[in-house]
């Protein structure tokens, strides 16, 4: 059995924690009660991915905020399409699901982590239909159901900075900021 060597395989620290929820608004309210906000909400976002190697098209609503440098993502799947999110919820869980690392080269990072750990890729972006590149790996007996590796781009870095800056200067007044999904008019 291979031994996990995460410090070598995953550069830097954990950048995001992800929660899969049934009720996005209640989940945001819970975080707002802890002083975490504002929340950037994208509802009805189409997702094209590979779920355990098979093409998957679904729709999710997400909310993102920061607590200092740590990004928090809340994910609600809007339909019943089999996915990593419905799998998590069907196991009678809700809440904390994933830890995320951000990397400069997704392919190199996934090869390194899979090579070092043997963890399977269970959810990944469909690169023919999405410019956002990510992969979820499934660690047995890990601290989370999934370890997400996301490729950094100028766009993802810019959005992450927008979230961090908004949280750092947030006075509690505007709690929810909504954005249309990409491609929506």
Buried (B, 14 or more C-beta within 10 A) or exposed (E): EEEBEEEEBBEEEBBBBBBBBEEBBEBBEBBBEEEBBBBBBBBEBBBBBBBBEEEBBBBBBBBBBBBEEBBBBBBBBBEEBEBBBBBBBEEEEBEBBBBBBBBEEBEEBBEBBBEBBBBEBBBBBBBEEBEEBBBBBBBEEBEBBBBBBBBBBEEBEEBBEBBBEBBEEBEEEEBBBEBEBEEEE
